[in-house]
Amino acid sequence: MTSVVSYPDACAYTLGFVSVTIQAGRRRVQISRPDKLLFPSGITKADLAGYYDGVASAMLPHLRDRPLNLERYPDGIEGERIVQQRAGRHFPEWIRRVEVQKKGGTVEHVVAKDAATLVYLANQACITLHPWLTTSLSHSSVA
């Protein structure tokens, strides 16, 4: 079952949905397992996605053109932490990436350009975004 919600209604769905879809700007972003708890206080993936969507206009200017390191918690904030630099192969093509040199090659980082990217990252249980101090304009852009 899928439902379309928009912030602040991201919190107002019935538990048990397989997924919800959040309208983030001009894109619809599917949130799998929306009732997955990320914080013991009851905050779910759908709540985080709705929050990122709601604060995107204030957050994006601070992230503009900056490669991101992603701090993900697939089992919630009390579970194992994954620090991800590389944009996942499964990430949609509309997510902007930048190729950055590293010892022995390159790595493709996510660059958050819109609310839909933030919502997608919330679906990946990305609780903390770590923007670089340098911008992608200093690097070769991939997409």
C-alpha positions in Angstrom: 0.0 0.0 0.0 1.3 3.5 -0.8 0.0 6.9 0.3 0.9 10.4 -0.9 1.6 12.8 2.0 3.1 16.3 2.2 4.7 18.0 5.2 3.5 18.5 7.9 1.2 15.5 7.1 4.1 13.1 6.9 3.4 12.3 10.6 -0.3 11.7 9.9 -0.4 8.3 8.3 -1.5 5.0 9.6 1.2 2.6 10.9 1.6 -0.4 8.7 2.0 1.3 5.3 4.6 -0.5 3.2 5.6 3.0 1.9 4.4 6.5 1.7 5.2 9.1 -1.0 6.2 12.6 -0.1 5.8 15.4 -2.7 9.1 17.3 -2.3 9.2 20.2 -4.8 8.3 18.8 -8.2 9.3 15.2 -7.3 7.5 12.4 -5.5 9.8 10.5 -3.3 8.8 7.1 -2.0 9.6 6.4 1.7 9.9 2.7 2.4 9.1 1.4 5.9 7.8 4.9 6.9 7.0 3.7 10.4 10.6 2.6 11.0 11.7 4.1 14.3 14.9 6.2 14.0 14.7 7.8 17.5 13.5 6.3 20.8 11.2 9.3 21.2 9.0 7.9 18.4 10.4 9.8 15.4 10.1 7.6 12.3 11.7 7.7 8.8 8.5 9.4 7.5 8.8 12.1 10.2 12.4 12.7 9.3 11.6 12.9 5.6 8.8 15.3 6.3 11.0 17.4 8.5 13.8 17.6 5.8 11.2 18.6 3.3 9.8 21.3 5.6 13.2 22.8 6.4 14.7 22.4 2.9 14.4 26.1 2.0 16.5 27.0 5.1 18.9 24.1 4.9 19.8 24.0 1.2 21.6 27.3 1.0 24.1 25.9 3.5 24.6 22.8 1.5 24.7 24.3 -2.0 27.4 22.9 -4.2 29.0 21.0 -1.3 29.9 17.3 -1.4 28.2 15.4 1.4 29.3 12.7 3.8 26.3 10.8 4.9 25.8 9.5 8.5 23.3 6.8 8.3 21.5 4.7 11.0 19.6 2.0 9.3 18.5 0.5 12.6 17.8 3.9 14.3 20.1 6.3 16.2 20.9 3.7 18.8 22.0 1.1 16.2 25.1 0.8 14.1 26.3 4.0 12.4 27.4 3.9 8.8 29.4 6.8 7.4 28.9 6.8 3.6 30.9 9.0 1.2 30.0 7.4 -2.1 26.6 8.0 -3.7 24.9 4.6 -3.8 24.6 2.9 -7.1 20.8 2.5 -6.4 20.4 6.3 -5.9 18.1 7.8 -8.6 19.8 9.6 -11.5 18.2 12.9 -10.6 20.3 13.1 -7.4 23.3 15.4 -8.2 26.8 13.9 -7.7 30.3 15.3 -7.8 33.4 13.3 -8.5 36.2 14.0 -6.1 39.8 12.9 -6.3 41.1 10.5 -3.6 44.2 8.5 -3.2 44.2 5.9 -5.9 41.1 7.2 -7.8 37.9 9.1 -7.3 34.7 8.9 -5.3 31.3 10.2 -6.3 29.6 12.2 -3.5 26.0 13.4 -3.2 25.3 17.1 -3.6 22.0 18.2 -2.2 20.4 20.5 -4.7 16.7 20.2 -3.8 14.2 19.1 -1.2 13.7 15.8 -3.0 17.3 14.9 -2.4 17.0 15.6 1.3 13.8 13.5 1.5 15.5 10.7 -0.4 18.5 10.8 2.0 16.0 10.6 4.9 14.6 7.4 3.3 18.2 6.0 3.5 18.1 6.7 7.3 20.6 9.5 6.8 20.2 11.4 10.0 23.2 13.7 9.8 24.5 15.3 6.6 28.2 16.5 6.8 28.8 19.1 4.1 32.4 19.7 3.0 33.9 23.2 3.6 34.8 23.3 -0.1 32.3 23.4 -2.9 31.8 21.1 -5.8 32.8 23.9 -8.1 36.4 23.0 -7.1 35.8 19.5 -8.5 34.7 17.7 -11.7 30.9 17.4 -11.6 29.4 14.1 -12.6 25.7 14.8 -12.7 
